[in-house]
Amino acid sequence: FAVTRFAGAGFTYIGRVPGTDTYDELGVPGSTAQELPGLNIVRFSGPRWFGNCASTTRIARRERQASGKTVACIVADMSMVSFLDETALVHYKREWGKPLPHRILISNCCARVRLQVQESGLVDMLQQPPETLARLHDAVLVAEAIARDTADSPVAASVGSATCSRRTGSASVAL
């Protein structure tokens, strides 16, 4: 725990303010943001580098699993990320390139981070629409469609989880 604290930048969960395209932290005084069904929207709290990317991933995964909620898509809001070092890029390509029970989209990236994730091949690996990199609301709309597609799948309903296809950009079930 002490190493994680020392490692720096963490994350917070955010949700959408009903009836708007505004997003805010969940569960803080003054926020009216609400969690969206089938989605986790996670805002990284600073640059991603070798000292924090693995611990943040581990903590987020543990919290998601402990919640017991079905998540079809995770949107990583990178509005507070000014850069990713090479170790972070390699880490995310390795972790997010595995077969997962949910889709991952990155969004709200500054120009430098957009360039880094594009040049590293991370965007190609995630196969997300390019317009979702710059604007969080665009990424959330895509994520909501993925969550709907996953929930509507008769196989997903009977199996209870889905693996998302990165090739088609839509949710599908892998058996």
N, C-alpha and C positions, 0 to 999 in steps of 0.2 A: 504494500500500500504506500509506503513512504517513497519508493522509487517512482511509482505512478504519479504521485503528487509532484515530485521533483522534475519529472519528465516534461511537465508543462502543459501545453494546450490540450484541453479536453473537448467536451461536446455538450450540447443541450438539446432537448427535444423541443420542436416548435410545431405549431398548428396554424390553421387558417382562421382568421376572424370571419365569422359567418356573413355571407352575402358580399364578400369583398375578395380582392386578390392580395390582401395584406396578411402577412405572417408574423407571428410573435411567439415568445416562449410560452410553454404550457405550464400552468400551475404557479405562476408568479402573481403577486398582487397587482391589480390594475389591468391584467391581460384578459381579454375576452376570447382569445384563440381557443379553438377546439381541435382535438385529435380527429384525423380523417380515417374512416374505416379501411382496414387493410393496408394502411401506409404507416411508415415511420418517416418523419422528416427530422433529420439530424443536422444541426448547425455545428460545424467544427469551430472551435474557439481559438484560432490562430494557425500559424504555419504548421505544416506537417513535415516532420523530419525523423531521422532515425531514433531519436529519443522518445517520441510520443506515439508514432503511428501504430505500432504493434500493441502497446498497452491500451490505447483508445479502442482499437478493434476488439480486443479481448473483453474489455469492460462492457462495451456496447452489446456484443454477442451474448454475454452472460445476462445482462439486464433484459434483453429481448426474449431469451429463452425462459427466464424466470417469470416474465409477465404472462406467459401462456397464451398470448394473443397470436392469431394467425396474421402474418404479414406477407403480402404479395409483392410489395415493392418498397424499397428504402430509397429516399431521396437525400443525398448528402449535399447540404447547402454549404458552399465554400466561400461565402461572402466575406468571411473574416480571415481567409487563407491568402497570404501574400505570396507564398511560394511553397513548392514541395521539393525536398531534396531527392537525390537519386535513390536513396534507400527507401523513402516513402513511396516513390513511384513503383519500384520493384515490389515492395510489400503489397500495395493495392492491386497490382497486376496479378500477383500470385494468389492473394486471398479472394479477390473478386472474380478471378478467372476460373475458380473451381465450380463444379456444379453446385448450385445453391437452391434452397427452396423458395427463394425470392429473387426478384430483379433488383439491380442497383442502378441508379441514375445519379450523376453528379451535376450540380447546377450552381448558378449565381457566382460563377468564376470570374475573377478579374482577367484582363487581357493576358498577363504573364502566365497565370495558371492555365488558362485555356490553351495557350501555346504549349505549355509543358505537357498537359494531358493528351493533346493531339500528337505532338512529336514523339511521345513515349509509346504511342499505340494504345493507351488506355481507352480512349474514346472509341477506337475501332473495336477493341475487345468487348466493350460494353454494348456496342452497336446501338447507341442512342441517337436520336435526331440532333443535328448540330445546333438547332435553335434552342434546345433545352439547356445548353451550357451557360448561357448568359442570363436567362431570366427564370427565377424560381417558379413562378406561376405556370410557365409553359411546361416545366418538368413535372410539376404536380398534376397538371391536366393529363399528361401522358401516363403518369403513375396511377391516376384514378382509373384510366381506361384499362391498364394492366390488371388492376385489382378487380374491376368488373368482369373482365374476360376470365380471370382465374376463378372467381366466385361462380360464374355461369357455367363453367366446365363441368359436365356430369361426372367425368372421371375424377376431377379434383374434389368434387363433393363427396364421392364415395371413398376415395383414398385419404382425403383429409389434408393433402399438401400437394403443391405443384412445383415443378421445376420450370423456370422460365427460359424460353428460347431467346438467345441473344441474336440468332440469325435473322429472324423475322421481325424482331422488335416488338413482338406481342407475347402475351403469356400463353404458354402451352404446357401440356403435361408430358413428362418423360416417364415411361414405364420401365 
